[in-house]
Amino acid sequence: MNHDLQEMIAYKKALDGIISPLWLAPATCYIPLMHSKDYHLCAQDVSASEIEKNTGSTSIRALKSLDVKGVLIGHTELNMTCEEKITKVKLVVKSKSKAFLIISDTQEEFDYQYTYHVLYNQMEKVLDVLIPSDYENIIFIYEPSFLVGSYHSLNPEFVSNLFYQLKMTLEKQYNFSFPIYYGGGLTNENIEPFLTIENVDGLLLGSVANDPKNIINLLKNDKTRH
C-alpha cells in the first residue's frame, strides 16, 4: 500500500533490464502494470475459494491469467488461521504456482525457545495435506511476528542454525529439501550477513523494498541468490 500509480510506473522503470532471480509482489491492482520478463510476479494474497464469488477477493485463476507465478500466503498482518493458510496453499500448488508460505512465532514463544517446535508444527500441518509432487511448489518464509514493521532482525547465526535443524528434520520425514527464506526487520544496515550465510535460501524484503534502488544495490552483489 506504499505507492500510487505514478510511483509504481517509476518503480518499474527503475527495475527495467535487471537480471536477477527476483520475485516482485506489488499490490494486486498494479500486477498488470508490473509485468516484466526481467523478474517473476507474486501476488500478496489469494482468495481461499475456488467458486470465484467472493466480492473484493482475487482468484488463483485470475492471477494466473496475469502471468503471476506465485502467491504470498499468510503474512502476519493478515491474521489468517492455520486452516485458511492450508486451503490457500492447496489451491496455489494445485495450479502449479509457487506458494510462499509465511510461518511465524510470537515474542513469548521465541523467548521461551519454542520457535523450532512452533515452526515445525506449522510446516508439518501443511505438508501432511499435500502430495509429494506438490513439494517443489512450496517455499517457507520465517517471519517473526514481533519484528514486523521493526528495524531489527534476528541474529543471522541463530537463523542459520534454526533453518538447518528444520531442513534436516523435514528432509528426513518427507524426503525432500524444502527452501526456507527469512523476513523480519531487514534493513540496508543489517541485511548483508543474510546474503551469504548458510541455510538461508532467500529473503522477504519489507519496507527496505519500498525504494527500488535498495533492490538494485542488493542484486549487484554476486553472492545474492534469491
C-alpha positions in Angstrom: 0.0 0.0 0.0 3.1 2.3 -0.2 2.8 3.6 -3.8 0.4 5.3 -6.1 0.2 4.8 -9.8 2.9 7.3 -10.8 5.3 5.9 -8.2 4.7 2.4 -9.4 5.5 3.5 -13.0 8.7 5.0 -11.8 9.4 1.8 -9.8 9.0 -0.4 -12.8 11.2 1.8 -14.9 14.0 1.6 -12.3 13.9 -2.2 -12.5 13.8 -2.5 -16.3 16.6 -4.6 -17.6 17.6 -6.0 -14.2 18.9 -9.6 -14.5 18.1 -11.5 -11.3 16.1 -14.2 -9.6 13.8 -11.6 -8.2 10.1 -12.1 -7.2 8.2 -8.9 -7.0 4.9 -8.7 -5.1 3.1 -5.5 -5.9 -0.4 -4.6 -4.7 -3.0 -6.5 -6.7 -4.2 -3.5 -8.6 -0.7 -2.9 -10.1 0.0 -6.5 -11.1 -0.8 -5.9 -14.9 1.4 -2.8 -14.8 4.4 -4.5 -13.3 4.5 -7.4 -15.8 8.1 -7.9 -17.0 10.4 -10.6 -18.5 13.1 -9.5 -16.0 11.5 -10.8 -12.8 8.6 -13.0 -11.6 5.4 -11.6 -10.3 4.0 -12.7 -7.0 0.6 -11.8 -5.5 0.3 -10.6 -1.9 -2.7 -12.8 -1.3 -5.3 -15.0 -3.0 -8.9 -16.0 -2.3 -9.4 -19.3 -0.5 -12.4 -20.0 -2.6 -12.5 -21.8 -6.0 -16.1 -20.7 -6.6 -15.0 -17.1 -7.5 -18.0 -15.4 -5.9 -16.2 -13.6 -3.1 -16.5 -9.9 -3.9 -13.3 -8.0 -3.3 -11.1 -11.1 -3.5 -8.9 -12.4 -6.3 -9.0 -16.0 -7.5 -5.9 -18.0 -8.4 -7.3 -18.3 -12.0 -7.4 -14.6 -12.4 -3.9 -14.2 -11.0 -2.5 -16.9 -13.4 -4.1 -15.1 -16.3 -2.0 -12.1 -15.4 1.2 -14.3 -15.5 1.5 -14.3 -11.7 3.9 -17.2 -10.9 3.5 -17.2 -7.1 1.4 -16.1 -4.1 2.5 -14.9 -0.7 0.3 -16.7 1.8 -0.3 -15.9 5.5 1.5 -12.6 6.0 1.5 -11.9 9.7 -0.5 -8.7 9.3 -3.5 -10.6 7.8 -4.1 -12.7 10.9 -5.0 -15.9 9.0 -5.9 -19.1 10.7 -3.9 -22.2 10.0 -6.9 -23.7 8.1 -7.1 -20.6 5.8 -3.4 -20.9 5.1 -3.7 -24.6 4.3 -6.6 -24.1 2.0 -4.8 -21.3 0.1 -1.6 -23.4 -0.2 -3.5 -26.3 -1.7 -5.2 -24.0 -4.3 -1.9 -22.4 -5.3 0.2 -25.6 -5.7 -2.7 -27.3 -7.5 -2.5 -24.5 -10.1 1.3 -25.2 -10.4 2.2 -21.8 -8.9 4.6 -21.2 -6.1 3.2 -20.9 -2.6 5.4 -18.6 -0.5 4.0 -19.6 3.0 4.7 -17.4 6.0 5.4 -19.3 9.2 5.8 -17.3 12.4 6.1 -17.3 16.2 5.3 -14.8 19.0 7.7 -12.9 21.2 6.8 -15.2 24.1 7.4 -18.4 22.1 10.7 -17.0 20.9 11.8 -16.0 24.4 10.9 -19.5 25.8 12.9 -21.1 22.9 9.9 -22.8 21.4 10.5 -21.4 17.9 11.7 -24.6 16.3 8.8 -26.6 17.6 6.2 -23.9 16.7 7.6 -23.5 13.1 7.9 -27.2 12.5 4.3 -27.8 13.7 3.1 -25.2 11.1 5.1 -26.8 8.3 4.0 -30.3 9.2 0.3 -29.4 9.1 0.6 -28.0 5.6 2.9 -30.8 4.2 0.7 -33.5 5.6 -2.2 -32.5 3.3 -0.1 -32.2 0.2 1.3 -34.9 -2.1 5.0 -35.3 -3.0 4.5 -33.8 -6.4 3.4 -30.5 -4.7 6.6 -30.1 -2.7 8.5 -28.3 -5.4 6.0 -25.5 -5.4 6.1 -24.6 -1.7 8.6 -22.2 -0.1 8.6 -21.5 3.6 9.3 -18.0 4.9 10.1 -17.4 8.6 8.8 -14.0 9.6 8.8 -13.4 13.4 5.5 -11.7 14.2 7.2 -9.4 16.8 9.6 -8.0 14.2 7.1 -7.0 11.5 7.5 -3.3 10.9 10.6 -3.1 13.0 14.2 -2.2 12.0 15.8 -5.1 13.9 16.4 -8.6 12.5 17.2 -11.8 14.4 20.8 -12.8 14.8 21.9 -14.4 11.4 23.7 -17.3 13.1 20.6 -18.1 15.1 18.5 -18.1 11.9 21.1 -20.3 10.1 21.1 -22.9 12.9 17.3 -22.9 13.2 16.9 -23.4 9.4 19.5 -26.2 9.5 17.5 -28.1 12.1 14.2 -27.6 10.3 15.7 -28.6 6.9 17.2 -31.8 8.4 14.0 -32.9 10.1 11.9 -32.1 7.1 14.2 -33.9 4.7 14.2 -37.0 6.9 10.4 -37.0 7.2 9.4 -36.0 3.7 12.4 -37.0 1.7 12.6 -33.5 0.1 14.8 -30.5 0.6 12.5 -27.5 1.2 13.8 -23.9 0.7 13.3 -21.6 3.7 13.5 -17.8 3.5 13.9 -15.2 6.2 12.0 -12.0 6.6 11.6 -9.6 9.5 13.3 -6.4 10.4 15.6 -6.4 7.5 17.3 -3.0 6.6 20.1 -1.8 4.5 22.3 -1.8 7.6 21.7 -5.4 8.8 20.9 -7.4 5.6 24.4 -8.1 4.4 25.1 -11.2 6.6 21.9 -12.8 5.4 23.0 -12.7 1.8 25.8 -15.2 2.3 25.0 -17.2 5.4 24.4 -20.9 5.1 20.9 -22.5 5.2 19.0 -19.2 4.3 17.7 -19.7 0.8 16.2 -16.3 0.2 14.9 -13.1 1.8 11.5 -11.5 2.1 12.1 -7.8 1.9 9.6 -5.5 3.6 10.0 -1.7 3.9 13.5 -1.9 2.5 12.0 -2.8 -0.9 9.9 0.4 -1.0 12.7 2.1 -2.8 13.8 0.1 -5.9 17.3 1.5 -5.5 17.7 -0.7 -2.5 16.8 -3.8 -4.5 19.2 -2.9 -7.3 22.1 -2.4 -4.9 21.4 -5.8 -3.2 21.3 -7.6 -6.6 24.6 -6.1 -7.7 26.2 -8.4 -5.1 27.1 -11.6 -6.9 26.5 -13.6 -3.7 22.8 -12.8 -3.6 20.9 -15.9 -4.5 17.2 -15.1 -4.2 
